[in-house]
Amino acid sequence: MIELNGIHFIREERHILKDVNVTVSPGEHWVILGRNGSGKTTLLELITAYQFPSKGKVHVLGNTYGQVDIREVRKQIGYISQSLFEKMTLRDPVWEVVATGEYSFLRFYQEIPEEVKAKAISMLERVNLAHVQNQTLGTLSQGERKKIMLARALMQSPQILIMDEPCSGLDLYEREKLLHDINELQSQKICVIYVTHHIEEIMPMFTHVLLIEQGEVIAAGPKHEVVTPEHLYQAFQVKLDIDWHLDRPWIKVQ
Ligand SMILES: Nc1ncnc2c1ncn2[C@@H]1O[C@H](COP(=O)(O)OP(=O)(O)OP(=O)(O)O)[C@@H](O)[C@H]1O
């Protein structure tokens, strides 16, 4: 699905990513975990071709970046991030915000086909938010807004869904509800890449973890092999114990 080979990313004399190698195979769902500024978002931007490596090759869905029309590949990638949300118009009705996902538009300036509206409402039903379809985006809670972005990203039935810290700013209740919805994605044919710095957000659906610190991969592979006190100490410089409960890791700081 995704292959990063010998990736280096250098900007303004800063070596932001150093020799990153990772292969994401079909059926896997990955969490990218690391401290602030470790290079997580940069990795996502390389996968979505919003940035290009200084050295190395990026292959996504059988395409090699630099040799393909990026716009065609991007149609198969859903991307949820705070910066995308900030481009949405708060006074637009919720169903319309979701419907724009069909074409990757930010807003509609023409009539929206009935079937696209119906599809948007069915996406809202999937995240249990059909009842807010006629409210404006600005009237929703933070948790509801994040779910709207999830529904919007699913409009195009992407093969890869990338989420950059989707739970940031949510209270415990809202976070758990959103994580529940994300975990439900495991029943679909979609590869999820999830960026966070919160270890307990590694939900049961996630099979693999990539741990990064200062642009270097500390460990990458099956989650139980990567999420260990030793690796987390290398990444976060905090001594901790890990309890796996219902296939989810919970940390206790020593
Ligand atoms: N174009 C650029 N020019 C210079 N520095 C950059 C550029 N892009 C990213 N950086 C730097 O690279 C580092 C990694 O940034 P990145 O946004 O990937 O980190 P992150 O792990 O996503 O952090 P956070 O968890 O805080 O969002 C940061 O120190 C950032 O300032």
The ligand as an ORCA input file, in Angstrom:
! r2SCAN-3c Opt
* xyz 0 1
  N       9.600     23.228      5.549
  C      10.242     23.185      6.716
  N      11.315     23.979      6.951
  C      11.965     23.920      8.133
  N      11.620     23.118      9.159
  C      10.563     22.328      8.986
  C       9.810     22.303      7.763
  N       8.808     21.397      7.891
  C       8.941     20.878      9.136
  N       9.982     21.440      9.798
  C      10.454     21.098     11.163
  O      10.554     19.695     11.219
  C      10.243     19.208     12.512
  C       9.199     18.125     12.394
  O       7.930     18.715     12.118
  P       6.585     17.890     12.062
  O       5.477     18.866     11.876
  O       6.718     16.809     11.083
  O       6.530     17.272     13.530
  P       5.366     16.493     14.285
  O       5.996     15.238     14.807
  O       4.192     16.340     13.408
  O       5.042     17.457     15.490
  P       3.675     17.756     16.315
  O       3.371     16.499     17.090
  O       4.062     18.872     17.216
  O       2.626     18.120     15.333
  C       9.790     20.419     13.331
  O      10.837     20.808     14.169
  C       9.478     21.458     12.267
  O       9.763     22.757     12.746
*
